[in-house]
């Protein structure tokens, strides 16, 4: 990625402070450059609940119309609804999609994610760099003589029908489920799914609210998990689920109210999916690997490690024709969903597993948690991330190194990954061991002393 990029252009999307780094004037140019770089004709556009999202969406739509595009305005959506609209309407000429969202970034941020025909991802190398260069160098082509048009497309019927296709409704048990939308976009979809499912939903932070009265929804943060834990215990629920603001990630709690790291969900879903797709290729990210590798191999699948990040995983899934890909950060990707990530499909699959197994949620993951205990992702703001990574590599020089994403170092009884965030000024650390919680604590402390 070039240093001449606009500050809000990242490795695989746009993220920036509003209005200093991202504003309606720039958003209109982004719409124009997106249409120009890809020669787009028909584009779907949606937005999340952030207070700045409507004006940014309006500006992007105007930019697309400037270049003669027909725009289908999806309105308020989760990111995956844009993905679904793009791949499901490909036969009707849709060749691009944009969603205005900053996911779990702070409230004064916003951003955009882009796809082209078939919901194929747009990355820095595949288009963002060219778009930014076009804007910076003022080489956006002039508007078309005949401007494009925009019309609303707000029906969610086909999307809901697609989601329900992942489960056998006749075999689902009447589970009680705590659902925490974090005042983001997920609540509206739960309400639409509810009438088809035999579940009792306990809804908390359910209404969409762009002021984020309880803080920006990001269940990866430990301090954001207690409200779901408490609700599961108070209501005697079978499980808890929470989402980030644009619900492209979902997080789980067992019947005890204990949070389940996304790492173990990857293995759980991989094992389940391989029952119906024997011998399939399954992707996982390099931050935590041993549990995923073991479960995929033991169940007849082909484990493939890939670089972290939604755009990179989607590209690799298409290349490998993988049926599923999972990140420990709670992104889950499905071939049948245009190789895209969904925050709704995983929990539907988990409820199907619970219904067929007839056991409590904790029993499905306890053995794996004991076999491969983890530190959880630890984030630190640092002055010089590259210097710290270099120091860590030198100290642990006798381990087996991998540079798929950041630095991974593996020893016989423990391994770790340290990497810079693609979207925030953070250094992220993950540590795992082979059934040794004392060694986990020791090595985590040792590494943090080098980082902090």
N, C-alpha and C positions, 0 to 999 in steps of 0.2 A: 504494500500500500504506500503510495507516494506521500511525502511530507507536505506536498502542495494541496492535499485534500482539504476540503472544508472541514472544520472541527467536528461537525456532527456526523460525518461519514465514517462508519466503522467497518470492521472486517466483513460483516455480512448483513448489516442493516444500518439504519440511521438512528442516532440517539443524541440529544442535546438539550441544553437548558433553553427554556422559553422565557423571553423572546431573544436573548442574546445570541444563541447559536442556531435557533430554529424558530421561524416566524412565518406568517402567511405569505409575505413577499417571496421568501426563499422557497416556501412550499409550492407556490405556483410555478417557479422555475424548475423545481424538482419534477413536478408533473409534466412540464414541457420536455425536459431532458429525458425522462423515462420513456415517453412516447417516441421521441426522436431516435434514441439509441436503439430501440427494439422495433421500430416501425409498427407500433401498436395501432389496432383498429377498434377494439372493443375491450373495455377494462372494467373490472369490478372494484369498487372502493368501499371500505368500511372504516369504522372508528371505535375506539374504546370510550370509557366514561370520563376520562380526564377533562377538566374544564377547558383546556385549550384544544381539544381534539376536533370539535365541530368547525372552528375557524380554519384549522389546518386542513381538514378534509375538504372543506369548501374551496380552499385555494388550490389543492391538488387537482380536484375535479375541474376547476376553471383552466388550469394549465393543460390538462389532458384535452379538454374541449378546444382550447386554442389550437391544438395540433390536429384537430379534426376527428378526435376519438369519440365513439359512443360510450357513455359511461353508465353503468348500472350501480346506483347508490344503494348499498346494503344497509346503511344507517348504523345503529348501535349493534356491535357484534363482538364476539371473541375472535382471536386471530384465526383459529381453525375454520371458522365459518367462511372467511375469505378464501382459504385454501380449497375448501369443499366447493364453493361456488366456481372457482377457476377451473378445477379439473372436471367437475360435473357438467359444466356448461361449455366445455371445449367444442363439442359438436355444434353448438349454436354460435360459434365464432369468437368466444371469449379467448383472448390471447395474452391477458395480463391481469394482475391483481395487486392492490395496495391496501394495507391496513394501517391506520394511524394509531400507534400505541407505543408506550415506553415500558410495557410489562410491569416489572417490579422496581423500576428506577424511582428515585425520589419524586415528590409531587410536582416540583418545578421543572421536571424533564418531560419531553415527549419524543416521539420518534416514528419511524415507518419501517415496515417490512414489505418486500416486493417479491412477486413471482411472475413468471411468464407462462406461456402456453403449457397446459397440463400441470400447473402448480410447481413448475421447476424453479428452484431458488435462484435469486440474484445475489451474487457476492461482489466483493470488491473487484476481483479479477474478471468476473463475467459481465460487469456492467456498471457497478457503483462508481468505480474510478473514472470511467468514461463520462458518466453523468456529471460528476463533480468537476471534471476538467472542462466540460462544455459550459457549465455555469461560471466557473472562475474565469475562463478565457472569453466569455461572452460570445460563444459560437453557436448558441441555440438557434436553429433555423427559424425563419419568420413564421408567424401564425398562418394556418391555412386560410385560403380565401373564404371557404365555407366552414364555419365553426362546427364542432361536434355538439352533441346534445347529451343531456343527463336525464335519467328517469329513475324513480325509486324501484327497488326490488327487495322488499322486506319480508316476504313469505319465508318461513323456516321449515316448511313441511318436508321438503326433500332431504334436508339436512337431518332432521329428526328421524325420518324413515331410514336413512343410512345408518345412524347410530344404533338404532334398534336391531339392525341386521346382524350385529355382533353377538347377540345373545338369543337363546331359545326362551322366549317369554313363558312357555308352558312349564319350564323346569326351574324357574326362579322361586326361591323361598321368601316368605314375608319378613324380610329383615328390617330392623330399625337402624336408620343411618343418620348420623349428625352430618349436616352439610354446611360448610362455612365458606361463603362466597367472598368474604372480605370486603363487602360493599363494591365488588367488581361486577363483571358481566355474566358470571356463571349462573346466578340465581334465576335469570329468565329462562335458561335452557333447562334447569332442573324443573321449573314449573311446567314446561311443555312436555317433558318426559314423564312427569309424575303420573299422569292419567293412564299410562300404558304399563306401569310397573307395580308389582305387589308390595312395594316398600312403604314404610312409614318414615317420612323425612322430618327430622328436627332441624329447623332452619335458623341459623344465626348469621348476623351481619349479612342479611339476605338481599336487601334492597340496593340497587346500583346508586352510588353516590360519589361523584367526582371530587368531593372535598376530602374524601378518605377520613371520616370521623374517628376511625380506630387506627389510623396510620395506613401507609401504602401496603397492600396485601402481598406479603412475601413469606410463606410458611417455612422457607429455609432458615429464617431467623428464629433462633430458639425462643426469643421473647414473644414471638407471635403465635406460639403453639399452645399456650396454656389455656386459652379460652376454649379451644376445641377439646383438649384433654378433659377439662372440667365438664363440658357438656356431655361427652361420651359417658363419663362416670355418673353424672347426675341422672341421666336418662336411661342408663342401662342399655346403651346402644350396642349393636353388633360390630360396628366400625364407625370411624369418622373419616371425613374427606374434606380437604380444603384446597382452594385454588389461588393462583396469583390473579392479578387484575384482568388479564385478557384470557385467562383459563387455558393457556397452552401447556400448563403444568398442573398436575394434581398430586396431592400428598395424602398419606394414609396414617390412621391411628387404629390400633387393634381394640378389642372389646374391653381391655383394661385401661384404655386411654393412653397407652404408650405410643409414642411416635415411631413409625417404621421408616428407616432411612430408605431413600429412593433406590439405592444400590440393591437392596434385597428384593424390591419390587421388580427390578429388571430380570433377576434370576427367576422369580416366581412366574412372570409372564412368559419368559422364554421357554420354561419347562412346559407350561400349558399350551403354548402355540405349537411347539414341536409335536404334540400329540396328533394334531390335525395336519401338520406340515412336516412329516418325517424327512430328515436329512437336509432341512433348510439352512440357509446362511442367516446368522443373526449377528448384528453389530452391537458393540458396547464401547464406552469411552475409556480412556486410559487412567482416569483418576483413581478408580478402584476396579480391580479386574479379577481377582482369584475366584470369587464366588460365581461370577458370570461365566468365566471360562470353564469351570468345573461342571456346572449345571448344564450348560449348552452341550459340552462334549459327552457327558454321561447320558444325555437324552437323545443322542444321535444327531445333534446339530453341528454346524460348522461355525465356530466362534471367530469373529473378525474384529480386531481392535481398530478404531478409527478416531480421527481428530474430533475434539469437542466442538459443538456448535451446530445449530440446526441446519444451516445451509450446507456445511461440509458433510454431515451425516446423510442428508437427502441425496447429495450427489453420489456418495459412495454406495448407498443402498440401490440406486438405479444401476450403477456399474456392476454391482455384485448380484443384482436381482434378489436382494435379501428380503425376507418376509417381515422382519421386525428389527427395530433398533431401539436401544434404551440407554439413557444417560442417568447417572446417579442424581442429577439435578432435577429429576422428575419430568424430563421430556421423553415421550414414548412415540415412536414412529411406526407406521403401518403401511405395508405395500398397498393394501386395499383402500387406503385413505390417501391415495396419490403420493405415497412415500412420505407423507407429511406427519407432523406431530399433532397429537390430540390429547386434551386434558379430560375428555369425556369417555373415550373408548376404554382407557385403562380401568376406571372404576366399574364400568359395566362388566368387563371381563373378570375383575376380582369378585364381584357379587355372584357371577356365574360359578366361579370356582368354589366359593363358600357354600353356595346352594347345592352343588353336586357332591362336595366332600363331606358335608354335614358335620363340620368341625368348627371350632372357634378360630378366628383369624390368627391369633398368636401362635397356634400350633402349626401353622403353615410356614412360619418364618423363624421360630425359636432355634431350631437346630442350625440354621444357616448363620444366624447372628452369633451363636456360640462358636461355630467353626471359623468364622472370619469377622472378628470384632473390628470396628472402625472408629476413627476419631470424630467422624462428621467433618464436613468442610469448614475449615477455620480461615477466616478472611482477615487480612491485615493491610492497612494503608502504610506504604513504605516510601522512602525517598528515592531509592535506587534499586528497583526490583532486579535488574540484570546483574548488578554486583552481588546481591544476596544469593541469587541462583548460582552464580559462579562459585561463591564461597561454599555453598552446600554441595555442589558437584565435587569440589576438591576434597572436602571432608569425608564424603562417602564414595571416594574414588574406586574402592575395591568391589563395589556392587555392580550388578548388571544394569546398564543404562539404556534408556529408551527416550527418544525425542519426538515421539508422535505428536505430543501436545505438552509443551513445557518440558520439565525434566522428571522422568520417572526413574527410580533406583530400586532394584529388587535384590533382596538377600534371601536366604533359605527360610527364615522365620518371620520376616516382615518386609514390607515394601512401602514406598510413599511416592506421591506426585506433588510437585510444586509448579504452579503456572500463573502467568499473568492473566487477569480477566480481559476478555475481548471488549467488554462494554463499560467497565468501571475501573478506576485507578486502584486496583487491589491485587495483592498476591494471595493466591489460594493454596491451602495445604490440605492434603488428605493422606492419612496413614492407615494401614491395615496390617494385621498379623494373622498367624495361623493359631487360632484358639489360645491366645496368650494376652489377657487383658493387662497384666502387669507390664509386659514388654511394650504393649501399645501405649500405656501411660508414659513409660520411660522415654520411648523414642519421640513421641509427640512433644514432650517437654524439651527434649534435646534439640529438636528442630526449631521449635518456637524461640529458643534462646538465640539461634542464629538469625531469625527473621525479625524479632522485635528489638 
